[in-house]
Amino acid sequence: MCEVGDSILVPKPGFPLCQPICQNLGVEFSTYNLLPEQGWKIDLDHLREQITPRTRAILVNNPSNPCGSCFTAEHIQEILAVADEFKIPIIADEVYYGLSYDPERPFYSFGNSTSTVPVVCTGALSKIYCIPGWRCGWTVVYNNGGYFDDVLTRLSMHSMIQLHPTSLV
């Protein structure tokens, strides 16, 4: 999705490994603010301000790590509207898929919330099934509009690399 010098947008606060991963790949990143007083919703005005011609993706973390919140269905639609407006795909880190500590805010997946915005969703067994260290997960690509055709080819090639899980698994 990104070449050297391209940029992605990541949440602040967010998962701390985004910075070294981007730096290792030569990809720049900008942070967009979350609003703690509004249940950690994305500050959509600040998100828009961070978008440049080199922005290739918006990373969203839902349910949020480290904030522990889930976006409402309405807020997901607002985020998708920004992505659609600027023609930028979403990378949805959903490794805490389905976990919600607030009955007023159930979990909604980005992949199931749009038929126009391209979305890559990641998930993992370790969080939702309480098996830390297993390092088993998946990627689901919602190739809306054929946006990810090249990405799918590269993901397919990458999947042929043997990435061994832990010896326990």
C-alpha positions in Angstrom: 0.0 0.0 0.0 2.9 2.4 0.7 6.2 3.2 -0.9 9.1 4.9 0.7 8.0 8.5 1.4 4.3 7.8 1.5 2.4 8.4 4.7 -0.3 6.8 6.9 -2.4 8.4 9.6 -2.4 6.7 13.0 -4.4 7.5 16.2 -3.0 9.4 19.2 -2.9 7.8 21.7 -2.3 4.6 19.8 -0.4 1.4 19.7 3.3 2.3 20.1 4.7 -0.1 17.5 3.3 2.0 14.6 6.2 4.4 14.7 9.1 1.9 14.5 7.3 -0.2 11.9 6.8 2.9 9.7 10.4 4.0 10.2 11.7 0.6 9.3 9.7 0.7 6.0 10.5 4.3 5.2 6.9 5.3 5.5 6.1 8.5 7.2 3.2 8.8 9.7 1.1 11.5 11.1 -1.1 11.3 14.2 -4.6 12.3 14.5 -6.2 13.1 17.9 -8.7 11.1 19.8 -11.1 12.9 22.1 -11.2 11.4 25.6 -14.0 13.7 26.7 -16.1 12.2 23.9 -15.4 8.5 24.6 -12.2 8.5 22.5 -13.9 9.4 19.2 -11.7 10.5 16.4 -11.3 14.3 16.1 -12.5 14.4 12.4 -11.4 18.0 11.8 -7.9 17.1 13.0 -7.9 13.9 10.9 -8.8 16.0 7.8 -6.0 18.4 8.5 -3.4 15.6 8.5 -4.3 14.3 5.1 -1.8 15.1 2.3 -1.4 14.0 -1.3 1.0 11.3 0.0 -1.5 9.8 2.5 -2.1 6.2 1.6 -4.2 4.9 4.5 -5.9 5.7 7.8 -5.2 3.3 10.6 -8.1 2.9 13.0 -8.0 0.9 16.2 -11.4 -0.5 17.1 -11.8 -1.6 19.8 -9.2 0.8 20.9 -5.8 -0.1 22.3 -4.9 1.5 24.7 -8.2 3.4 25.3 -10.5 0.4 25.6 -13.4 2.1 23.8 -15.5 1.0 20.8 -16.7 3.4 18.1 -20.5 3.8 17.6 -22.0 2.7 14.3 -22.7 6.4 13.6 -19.0 7.5 14.3 -17.8 4.7 12.0 -19.9 6.1 9.2 -18.4 9.6 9.9 -14.9 8.2 9.6 -15.8 6.3 6.5 -17.2 9.5 5.0 -13.8 11.2 5.4 -12.0 8.2 3.9 -14.5 8.2 1.0 -14.2 12.0 0.5 -10.4 11.8 0.2 -10.3 8.3 -1.5 -8.1 6.8 1.2 -8.5 3.2 2.4 -8.9 2.2 6.0 -6.6 -0.2 7.8 -8.8 -1.5 10.7 -6.8 -3.0 13.6 -9.6 -5.1 15.1 -7.5 -7.6 17.1 -9.9 -7.0 20.1 -12.8 -7.8 17.7 -16.1 -8.1 19.5 -14.9 -7.0 22.9 -16.9 -4.2 24.5 -17.1 -3.3 28.1 -19.9 -0.9 27.6 -23.4 -2.2 26.7 -24.2 1.2 25.2 -21.3 0.8 22.8 -21.2 -2.6 21.1 -18.5 -3.5 18.7 -19.0 -2.8 15.0 -16.5 -3.8 12.3 -15.3 -1.4 9.7 -15.3 -4.1 7.0 -19.1 -4.7 7.5 -19.9 -1.0 7.5 -19.1 0.1 3.9 -19.5 -1.1 0.4 -17.5 1.8 -1.1 -14.4 2.4 1.0 -11.6 -0.2 0.7 -10.8 -1.7 4.1 -8.2 -4.1 5.4 -9.2 -5.7 8.7 -6.7 -7.5 11.0 -7.7 -9.8 13.8 -5.9 -12.2 16.2 -6.7 -15.1 18.4 -4.6 -14.0 21.3 -6.8 -11.1 22.5 -10.4 -12.4 21.9 -9.7 -15.9 23.1 -7.2 -15.0 25.9 -4.3 -17.0 24.6 -1.4 -14.4 24.6 1.7 -15.4 22.8 0.2 -17.6 20.2 0.7 -14.9 17.5 -2.0 -16.3 15.2 -4.1 -13.9 13.3 -5.7 -13.0 10.0 -6.2 -10.3 7.5 -9.6 -9.8 5.7 -9.5 -7.5 2.7 -12.6 -5.8 1.6 -11.5 -4.9 -2.0 -14.3 -2.4 -2.7 -13.9 -0.9 -6.1 -10.9 -3.2 -6.9 -8.6 -0.8 -5.0 -6.5 -3.6 -3.4 -5.9 -5.7 -6.5 -2.1 -5.2 -6.4 -2.1 -5.4 -2.6 -3.9 -8.8 -2.8 -1.3 -10.1 -5.1 1.5 -9.1 -2.7 -0.4 -10.4 0.3 -0.8 -13.7 -1.5 3.0 -13.9 -2.1 3.7 -12.9 1.5 1.4 -15.7 2.7 3.7 -18.2 1.1 6.5 -17.2 3.4 6.6 -19.6 6.4 6.0 -17.4 9.4 6.1 -20.0 12.2 4.0 -19.6 15.2 5.3 -20.3 18.7 6.3 -23.9 19.4 3.2 -24.3 21.7 0.9 -23.7 18.7 
